[in-house]
Structure formats: structure tokens, C-alpha cells
């Protein structure tokens, strides 16, 4: 058991009056709403500049849809492995709030891809997260490590959106992609704030950017 895992139970008891499951659900809802404002409306006004732009944007959006499917699956998969302790319930509250955002993103991306004449990527029955586990960027053996795995996945999703939206050709889609990417970054921030509220000494926002260059500052090792 590492230092964070030893400190969490005691710290949770000390801070229970200041930070509740309900508080985290509210925080998650605010973060999600801020990132998703106006996205459903984007479906009605997407007009690609040319057939080549349509093909390009469909491919990029399907790549983004993969990350949404993966995140939805990961949160559902991990939820069943969380304990019924106060820490497990805290992690579950954040997980459900973040997963709800991913479902909205999935639905919006699916609708836009269909409007562009494309075929949305289907969700897989399961996804491979072994690379994260091997790198020590989370595990499935404790509530703390499950939260770390979620943090790594959300960080990578934010990085992917930042990289991929630059490839889009349709202005309205660039705006929508940036909005979703901002929400993914807020998910990572929310997870780190949960660690902070439970007594772990860390910076909630460890870097001014969420990028490949700063990834190691955002992700927490097991």
C-alpha cells in the first residue's frame, strides 16, 4: 500500500463535512454543462465545404467517437470494482458524472457523423487498457488506483481532442471539438480535485496546458 492509500481513509474522515458525494456530483454537472453548451445545436448547422472536407471530418469525428465509447465502457467496467467505502462512493460519484458527459458527446458525434453521410463507429464489447496498467498509470485493485486509471484515460482524451480538432475542415466542427476537449480536461481536473479533497497533497491543475508535453504532470502513478 502506497502513502496515498494509507492517508486517504484518515483524511476522508477529517474532510467529510467539507466535501460530500453530492458536492462532487454538482461539480461534475457544472463542468459537463460548461463544456457541452450548444453542442446539440451544432448538428443543425454543419455544412462541409467540399466532399473531401466531409470525408476528412467524418474520419476525424469517428476517431473522437472511439474515445467516447472507450470512456463510457471504462467507467462502467470500473464502477463494478469499486468498494462501498466512503472513498469508493466518492470515486463512483465522479465516475457517473463524467460518464454522463461522455454519453452526451457520443450522441452528438454520432448525429453529426450521420449528417455528414458517414457511418458512426460502433462501440466495442470491451477495450484494452493493459498499456495503462503496465505503465503503472492505474490499476483495478483499489478505489484509489481505479481513479488513477480514469485520470490517465481522461488526460489522453483531452490530448487527443486537442490534436485531432486541428485536422477538421469545418469551422463549426472545430468549435464543437474544442468544447468537448475542454470538457475532457475538466474531467481530469475533477478527478485530481477529488484526490485533493480526500487529503492527497497535489496541485489540482498541475500545468497550464493539457498536452503530450505535460502529460506526465497530469497523470498519477500507482
Backbone bond lengths (Angstrom), bond angles and torsions (degrees), N, CA, C in turn:
res aa  C-N    CA-C-N  psi(-1)  N-CA   C-N-CA  omega(-1)  CA-C   N-CA-C  phi
1 X - - - 1.473 - - 1.531 108.87 -
2 X 1.356 117.06 128.12 1.452 118.84 -178.62 1.533 111.29 -84.11
3 X 1.324 115.81 178.23 1.464 120.19 -174.55 1.519 111.84 -62.43
4 X 1.345 116.91 -40.27 1.464 119.58 -179.39 1.514 110.95 -60.74
5 X 1.336 117.46 -43.76 1.454 121.45 -178.45 1.527 111.40 -66.17
6 X 1.336 118.35 -33.88 1.466 121.68 178.73 1.520 111.08 -71.12
7 X 1.320 116.71 -35.25 1.458 120.72 -175.52 1.523 113.02 -81.69
8 X 1.313 117.85 -27.48 1.458 120.42 -171.70 1.526 114.87 -59.02
9 X 1.343 121.20 -47.90 1.457 119.16 -178.08 1.521 113.43 -58.10
10 X 1.336 117.07 -45.77 1.462 120.67 179.90 1.515 111.10 -65.84
11 X 1.331 116.08 -43.07 1.460 120.05 -179.06 1.519 110.67 -65.14
12 X 1.331 117.02 -36.79 1.456 120.63 179.70 1.519 110.71 -61.27
13 X 1.310 117.05 -43.47 1.452 120.99 179.67 1.522 111.14 -61.60
14 X 1.326 116.29 -41.29 1.472 120.60 -179.13 1.517 112.10 -65.46
15 X 1.326 116.26 -33.76 1.456 119.36 -171.05 1.517 113.84 -104.57
16 X 1.302 118.26 4.90 1.464 120.68 -174.15 1.521 112.69 -60.01
17 X 1.330 117.62 -31.02 1.454 120.17 -179.54 1.530 112.11 -74.09
18 X 1.340 116.05 -21.11 1.468 119.10 -176.16 1.517 112.94 -100.03
19 X 1.328 116.74 -15.37 1.468 118.60 -174.77 1.520 108.42 -145.49
20 X 1.315 117.43 113.88 1.451 120.87 -178.26 1.510 110.96 -116.35
21 X 1.337 115.40 169.54 1.456 120.64 176.54 1.526 109.82 -58.87
22 X 1.342 115.32 -39.42 1.459 119.97 179.56 1.523 111.20 -62.43
23 X 1.341 116.96 -39.46 1.465 121.23 178.29 1.520 110.44 -59.65
24 X 1.333 116.40 -43.99 1.458 120.28 -177.46 1.516 111.30 -68.42
25 X 1.340 116.32 -36.25 1.461 119.01 177.01 1.527 110.68 -63.85
26 X 1.334 115.95 -39.72 1.463 119.79 177.66 1.520 110.52 -63.88
27 X 1.334 116.38 -44.16 1.458 120.31 179.92 1.513 110.86 -61.37
28 X 1.324 116.39 -44.06 1.461 120.89 179.68 1.505 111.39 -63.22
29 X 1.338 117.04 -40.06 1.452 120.43 -179.50 1.519 111.41 -65.13
30 X 1.342 115.99 -40.84 1.465 119.93 178.63 1.516 111.14 -64.34
31 X 1.320 116.37 -44.57 1.466 120.67 -179.49 1.512 110.58 -61.91
32 X 1.342 116.10 -43.54 1.457 119.82 -178.82 1.514 112.02 -66.55
33 X 1.336 116.65 -42.78 1.455 120.00 -178.85 1.517 111.20 -64.57
34 X 1.319 116.78 -39.00 1.464 120.51 -179.54 1.520 111.28 -62.72
35 X 1.328 116.08 -37.59 1.459 119.54 -177.69 1.501 113.83 -80.39
36 X 1.356 117.10 -23.33 1.455 119.97 -171.93 1.520 114.25 -104.48
37 X 1.321 118.53 -0.36 1.460 121.45 -178.71 1.529 110.74 -55.63
38 X 1.307 115.77 127.94 1.466 120.68 174.16 1.508 114.97 84.09
39 X 1.317 119.82 -6.32 1.460 120.58 -176.59 1.524 113.59 -64.57
40 X 1.342 120.73 -43.94 1.460 118.65 177.90 1.528 112.62 -57.48
41 X 1.331 116.69 -35.77 1.460 120.58 -179.75 1.519 112.31 -66.70
42 X 1.321 116.48 -24.23 1.464 120.25 -177.78 1.519 110.50 -63.04
43 X 1.328 116.64 -29.26 1.454 121.07 -178.69 1.527 111.60 -60.31
44 X 1.327 116.08 -32.62 1.465 120.20 -174.58 1.529 113.00 -81.13
45 X 1.322 118.15 -14.13 1.453 118.30 -173.24 1.530 114.26 -123.35
46 X 1.325 116.31 14.48 1.453 119.27 178.75 1.529 110.22 -75.66
47 X 1.297 116.13 121.79 1.456 121.49 176.56 1.527 107.75 -135.35
48 X 1.305 116.21 106.23 1.461 120.01 179.94 1.521 110.12 -69.75
49 X 1.314 116.12 147.99 1.460 120.58 -177.17 1.519 112.61 -72.31
50 X 1.298 119.08 -29.57 1.459 122.16 -176.30 1.522 109.43 -160.73
51 X 1.357 117.31 165.77 1.469 119.40 177.00 1.527 112.53 -57.32
52 X 1.332 117.36 -36.98 1.459 119.82 179.76 1.522 110.98 -67.37
53 X 1.352 115.71 -36.18 1.460 119.72 177.56 1.522 110.27 -66.63
54 X 1.341 115.26 -38.91 1.459 119.95 178.61 1.523 110.75 -61.61
55 X 1.320 116.30 -45.91 1.463 120.81 -179.75 1.530 110.75 -63.26
56 X 1.323 115.85 -42.61 1.459 121.18 179.61 1.526 110.93 -62.49
57 X 1.339 115.27 -49.95 1.454 119.26 -175.62 1.523 112.09 -66.68
58 X 1.325 116.65 -35.10 1.462 120.00 177.52 1.520 110.45 -62.09
59 X 1.312 116.74 -42.79 1.466 121.25 179.29 1.522 111.13 -63.30
60 X 1.323 116.59 -44.52 1.465 120.78 -179.43 1.531 110.67 -63.93
61 X 1.332 115.84 -44.08 1.461 119.89 -178.37 1.528 111.60 -66.86
62 X 1.328 116.63 -34.35 1.460 118.84 176.96 1.529 110.58 -66.85
63 X 1.332 116.75 -33.02 1.460 119.85 174.72 1.520 110.73 -63.66
64 X 1.334 115.99 -40.58 1.464 120.72 178.00 1.526 110.39 -66.87
65 X 1.320 115.86 -37.48 1.467 120.46 179.93 1.523 111.26 -62.96
66 X 1.324 116.43 -33.56 1.469 120.47 176.17 1.521 110.56 -56.74
67 X 1.343 116.82 -46.23 1.458 120.61 -178.82 1.525 111.83 -64.33
68 X 1.352 116.29 -35.33 1.459 118.95 178.61 1.524 110.73 -68.12
69 X 1.324 117.18 -44.32 1.464 120.54 176.16 1.528 110.90 -58.72
70 X 1.331 115.33 -44.08 1.467 120.17 -178.92 1.520 111.07 -62.08
71 X 1.314 116.75 -44.40 1.464 120.77 -178.13 1.523 111.28 -65.29
72 X 1.330 116.86 -42.48 1.464 120.71 179.03 1.527 109.87 -60.68
73 X 1.333 115.84 -45.43 1.465 120.08 178.81 1.526 111.13 -63.62
74 X 1.329 116.59 -45.62 1.464 120.74 -176.25 1.522 111.92 -60.62
75 X 1.324 117.06 -43.93 1.454 119.62 179.51 1.523 111.26 -66.21
76 X 1.333 116.90 -40.10 1.451 119.94 177.89 1.515 112.09 -65.73
77 X 1.322 116.08 -40.76 1.460 121.98 179.92 1.522 110.91 -65.47
78 X 1.315 116.61 -46.22 1.463 120.95 -176.81 1.519 112.49 -72.16
79 X 1.324 116.95 -30.57 1.468 120.23 -177.37 1.520 111.74 -57.36
80 X 1.319 115.56 -37.00 1.457 119.28 -179.21 1.517 113.87 -72.09
81 X 1.320 117.32 -10.73 1.464 121.86 -178.86 1.528 112.60 -102.84
82 X 1.331 116.96 -3.72 1.458 120.03 179.69 1.528 110.70 -77.12
83 X 1.317 115.81 149.77 1.459 121.00 179.36 1.527 110.07 -81.00
84 X 1.320 115.64 173.32 1.464 120.97 178.32 1.527 111.23 -95.76
85 X 1.330 116.62 13.75 1.464 121.05 178.10 1.525 109.94 -74.38
86 X 1.328 115.80 173.16 1.464 120.01 179.04 1.525 110.99 -61.70
87 X 1.335 116.54 -35.57 1.464 120.29 178.83 1.527 109.92 -68.20
88 X 1.344 115.66 -45.17 1.455 119.74 179.12 1.516 111.79 -60.30
89 X 1.317 116.67 -40.72 1.470 120.81 179.33 1.528 111.19 -67.59
90 X 1.325 116.68 -36.24 1.467 120.78 178.14 1.519 110.44 -64.88
91 X 1.331 116.56 -45.04 1.460 121.39 179.51 1.526 109.71 -64.92
92 X 1.341 117.32 -40.10 1.460 121.19 -179.88 1.526 111.38 -63.09
93 X 1.330 116.96 -39.94 1.463 120.67 179.88 1.526 110.93 -59.63
94 X 1.326 115.82 -44.91 1.461 120.43 178.81 1.522 110.34 -66.88
95 X 1.325 116.52 -41.37 1.460 121.21 -179.12 1.523 111.63 -59.94
96 X 1.319 117.00 -44.95 1.460 120.72 -178.32 1.530 111.50 -67.54
97 X 1.328 116.46 -37.59 1.467 120.08 178.40 1.526 110.32 -65.57
98 X 1.332 116.61 -45.20 1.464 120.48 179.52 1.521 111.21 -66.51
99 X 1.333 116.69 -41.04 1.459 120.18 -179.50 1.527 111.02 -62.16
100 X 1.331 117.29 -36.60 1.462 121.01 179.04 1.528 110.58 -61.24
101 X 1.334 116.95 -39.59 1.465 120.64 176.77 1.520 110.83 -63.82
102 X 1.327 116.23 -43.84 1.465 120.02 -179.22 1.531 111.23 -61.75
103 X 1.307 117.34 -35.45 1.460 120.43 178.49 1.533 110.60 -66.41
104 X 1.330 116.42 -38.77 1.464 119.93 177.11 1.529 110.52 -66.45
105 X 1.319 116.21 -40.84 1.470 120.25 177.45 1.528 110.06 -62.31
106 X 1.321 116.01 -44.63 1.469 121.08 179.16 1.527 110.74 -57.11
107 X 1.323 116.27 -46.99 1.466 120.03 -177.34 1.528 111.55 -65.05
108 X 1.329 116.57 -39.64 1.464 120.36 179.86 1.525 111.07 -67.85
109 X 1.324 116.52 -46.78 1.470 120.17 179.38 1.526 110.72 -61.51
110 X 1.311 117.07 -40.78 1.469 121.22 179.02 1.520 110.73 -60.88
111 X 1.330 116.25 -44.01 1.463 120.44 -179.38 1.526 111.83 -65.08
112 X 1.327 117.03 -42.01 1.465 120.72 -179.31 1.527 110.87 -67.18
113 X 1.313 116.78 -42.87 1.464 120.37 179.16 1.528 110.62 -60.33
114 X 1.321 116.31 -41.36 1.467 120.07 177.83 1.515 110.80 -64.99
115 X 1.346 117.08 -39.73 1.460 120.40 179.60 1.531 111.09 -63.87
116 X 1.330 115.71 -32.92 1.461 120.18 178.25 1.526 112.38 -78.13
117 X 1.336 115.46 -1.49 1.457 119.42 178.89 1.509 114.37 88.41
118 X 1.338 116.24 9.76 1.455 120.40 -178.45 1.513 112.79 -94.84
119 X 1.311 115.62 175.91 1.458 122.61 177.12 1.520 109.00 -110.16
120 X 1.325 117.66 113.96 1.475 120.07 -178.41 1.523 112.05 -61.84
121 X 1.317 116.41 140.48 1.464 121.43 176.77 1.523 108.86 -63.91
122 X 1.312 115.88 136.08 1.454 120.36 179.80 1.522 110.91 -86.07
123 X 1.312 115.07 152.84 1.463 120.32 178.05 1.524 109.87 -71.62
124 X 1.312 116.12 141.55 1.458 121.01 175.98 1.527 109.66 -85.66
125 X 1.312 116.39 160.21 1.456 120.07 178.96 1.525 111.06 -67.31
126 X 1.321 116.53 -31.92 1.455 120.70 176.14 1.528 109.54 -155.31
127 X 1.321 115.35 161.08 1.464 120.95 -177.87 1.525 109.40 -125.38
128 X 1.313 114.78 151.53 1.461 121.17 -177.13 1.528 110.42 -90.21
129 X 1.314 116.56 113.86 1.467 121.00 177.37 1.527 110.30 -113.74
130 X 1.335 115.52 17.41 1.467 119.86 -176.70 1.525 112.82 -61.33
131 X 1.336 117.21 -31.58 1.471 119.36 -179.46 1.528 110.65 -63.70
132 X 1.328 116.92 -34.51 1.465 120.74 177.96 1.529 110.01 -69.92
133 X 1.319 115.46 -42.63 1.462 119.96 -178.59 1.523 110.56 -65.27
134 X 1.333 116.73 -41.62 1.460 120.74 179.90 1.527 111.22 -66.41
135 X 1.334 116.20 -32.26 1.468 120.08 -179.59 1.528 112.35 -81.60
136 X 1.320 116.85 -3.03 1.456 120.11 -179.29 1.511 113.21 73.78
137 X 1.346 116.25 25.60 1.465 120.91 -179.13 1.525 110.75 -100.51
138 X 1.318 114.66 40.66 1.445 121.51 -178.55 1.511 110.18 131.68
139 X 1.330 115.37 165.06 1.458 121.42 178.43 1.524 106.88 -159.58
140 X 1.311 116.07 174.92 1.463 121.02 -177.73 1.525 111.87 -112.64
141 X 1.330 116.42 17.19 1.454 120.68 -174.43 1.524 114.44 -97.17
142 X 1.322 117.91 -3.76 1.467 120.47 179.61 1.525 109.73 -161.24
143 X 1.320 116.09 160.50 1.468 120.89 178.55 1.524 111.08 -59.70
144 X 1.326 116.03 -41.49 1.461 121.72 -178.80 1.524 110.86 -61.32
145 X 1.323 115.73 -47.22 1.467 119.28 -177.16 1.520 112.93 -72.35
146 X 1.322 117.31 -29.51 1.461 120.41 174.56 1.528 109.44 -65.10
147 X 1.333 116.27 -40.06 1.463 120.46 177.34 1.526 110.70 -63.90
148 X 1.325 116.77 -36.52 1.463 120.28 178.11 1.531 111.22 -66.27
149 X 1.322 116.42 -37.58 1.462 120.22 176.92 1.525 110.19 -63.66
150 X 1.320 116.50 -43.55 1.466 120.83 177.77 1.522 110.77 -60.95
151 X 1.329 116.04 -39.67 1.468 120.52 179.12 1.523 111.07 -62.00
152 X 1.323 116.86 -43.90 1.465 120.34 179.74 1.521 111.22 -63.60
153 X 1.324 116.51 -41.57 1.466 120.46 179.76 1.530 111.25 -65.66
154 X 1.323 116.87 -42.36 1.471 120.42 -179.79 1.533 110.36 -67.82
155 X 1.310 116.83 -38.93 1.468 120.18 178.05 1.515 110.29 -61.36
156 X 1.316 117.05 -44.50 1.463 120.75 -179.89 1.526 111.58 -67.40
157 X 1.319 116.81 -34.12 1.463 120.10 177.53 1.531 110.23 -64.88
158 X 1.328 116.33 -42.44 1.466 120.38 178.61 1.521 110.71 -63.90
159 X 1.328 116.55 -42.00 1.468 120.94 178.55 1.521 110.44 -63.85
160 X 1.325 116.40 -42.21 1.469 121.09 -179.12 1.524 111.31 -62.75
161 X 1.319 117.19 -42.80 1.468 119.56 178.71 1.523 110.75 -63.74
162 X 1.310 116.22 -42.77 1.458 119.14 179.24 1.516 112.43 -60.33
163 X 1.328 115.88 -35.94 1.467 121.06 -179.77 1.527 111.97 -77.97
164 X 1.312 116.63 -42.49 1.459 120.67 -171.71 1.530 114.22 -78.56
165 X 1.329 117.96 -32.90 1.468 118.46 -177.23 1.528 110.96 -64.49
166 X 1.319 117.27 -22.85 1.468 120.35 177.89 1.524 110.98 -66.86
167 X 1.327 116.82 -17.09 1.460 121.14 -178.81 1.530 112.56 -90.02
168 X 1.336 117.35 -10.10 1.461 120.97 -179.24 1.527 111.28 -71.74
169 X 1.332 116.00 149.36 1.461 121.61 -179.11 1.532 112.73 -105.70
170 X 1.320 116.97 -18.54 1.460 121.23 -176.12 1.526 110.30 -96.87
171 X 1.337 118.63 118.95 1.472 121.62 -176.98 1.524 114.51 -52.00
172 X 1.335 117.17 -44.38 1.462 119.41 -178.07 1.522 111.29 -62.17
173 X 1.324 116.33 -34.52 1.456 119.99 179.60 1.523 111.68 -73.53
174 X 1.321 116.40 -32.79 1.473 119.88 176.53 1.525 109.51 -62.46
175 X 1.329 115.97 -42.45 1.461 120.98 178.41 1.521 111.12 -62.94
176 X 1.337 116.21 -44.84 1.462 120.55 179.89 1.521 110.80 -64.71
177 X 1.334 116.88 -42.59 1.458 120.65 -179.90 1.521 111.95 -63.03
178 X 1.324 115.96 -39.26 1.466 120.14 178.38 1.527 110.47 -64.59
179 X 1.336 115.81 -37.18 1.459 120.51 179.23 1.527 111.14 -64.88
180 X 1.336 115.86 -44.07 1.466 119.38 178.83 1.523 110.07 -66.30
181 X 1.330 116.88 -42.19 1.453 120.19 178.99 1.518 111.89 -59.11
182 X 1.323 116.11 -38.23 1.466 119.96 178.06 1.521 110.91 -64.05
183 X 1.331 116.28 -36.68 1.457 119.75 178.73 1.517 111.11 -68.32
184 X 1.340 117.22 -38.31 1.463 119.85 177.21 1.534 109.89 -61.00
185 X 1.318 116.47 -41.23 1.462 120.12 177.90 1.529 110.75 -64.17
186 X 1.344 116.09 -36.38 1.465 119.26 179.10 1.525 110.57 -67.51
187 X 1.338 117.06 -30.85 1.460 120.15 176.48 1.526 110.09 -63.75
188 X 1.320 116.15 -44.96 1.463 120.09 178.68 1.528 110.03 -61.59
189 X 1.324 116.35 -41.17 1.458 120.96 179.07 1.522 111.15 -64.12
190 X 1.333 116.60 -40.44 1.460 120.90 179.77 1.526 111.25 -63.59
191 X 1.326 116.43 -41.34 1.466 119.54 178.63 1.526 110.57 -63.88
192 X 1.337 116.56 -43.85 1.457 119.57 179.12 1.535 110.66 -65.45
193 X 1.326 117.61 -35.06 1.465 119.97 178.63 1.525 110.78 -67.93
194 X 1.327 116.54 -29.76 1.460 120.23 176.69 1.523 110.33 -66.79
195 X 1.343 116.69 -44.07 1.459 120.07 174.71 1.534 110.26 -57.85
196 X 1.306 115.64 -44.13 1.470 121.14 -179.07 1.529 110.13 -61.17
197 X 1.326 116.67 -45.34 1.466 120.81 -177.74 1.522 112.15 -67.09
198 X 1.329 116.30 -24.26 1.452 120.48 179.76 1.526 112.55 -90.19
199 X 1.313 116.93 6.28 1.451 120.42 172.35 1.505 117.44 106.50
200 X 1.350 118.12 1.86 1.461 120.10 179.29 1.531 108.61 -82.67
201 X 1.301 116.50 131.09 1.464 121.71 -177.92 1.528 109.28 -82.65
202 X 1.314 116.44 97.12 1.465 121.04 177.50 1.516 109.90 -151.37
203 X 1.326 115.70 163.81 1.465 121.21 176.57 1.528 107.79 -84.36
204 X 1.310 116.67 128.38 1.463 120.18 179.84 1.525 110.20 -63.31
205 X 1.326 116.31 -42.41 1.468 121.56 175.45 1.527 106.29 -115.55
206 X 1.328 117.64 97.23 1.464 121.06 -172.13 1.523 115.51 -80.26
207 X 1.332 117.21 -11.69 1.463 120.58 -178.73 1.518 109.25 -151.09
208 X 1.323 116.48 157.35 1.462 121.20 -177.83 1.521 112.42 -74.43
209 X 1.334 117.18 -15.54 1.456 122.08 -179.82 1.520 109.55 -133.79
210 X 1.338 115.21 154.94 1.465 120.68 170.41 1.524 105.36 -109.10
211 X 1.315 116.06 102.54 1.458 120.37 -176.02 1.525 109.75 -149.11
212 X 1.319 115.57 174.04 1.462 119.55 178.40 1.524 110.76 -59.61
213 X 1.317 116.51 -33.33 1.466 120.79 -178.45 1.530 112.41 -70.59
214 X 1.349 117.14 -28.46 1.464 120.44 -177.18 1.527 112.08 -107.22
215 X 1.323 117.37 5.16 1.458 121.53 -174.41 1.530 112.06 -53.72
216 X 1.314 117.67 -43.81 1.458 121.46 -176.93 1.534 111.91 -63.42
217 X 1.322 117.30 -23.26 1.456 120.97 178.82 1.537 111.25 -78.56
218 X 1.327 116.26 -25.93 1.469 120.59 -178.41 1.527 112.75 -87.08
219 X 1.326 115.94 -39.01 1.462 121.06 -174.46 1.527 110.52 -80.17
220 X 1.329 115.72 143.57 1.464 122.07 178.40 1.524 109.51 -108.87
221 X 1.296 116.15 131.21 1.460 121.89 179.91 1.535 111.11 -82.43
222 X 1.300 115.55 153.59 1.455 121.42 176.74 1.520 109.53 -70.53
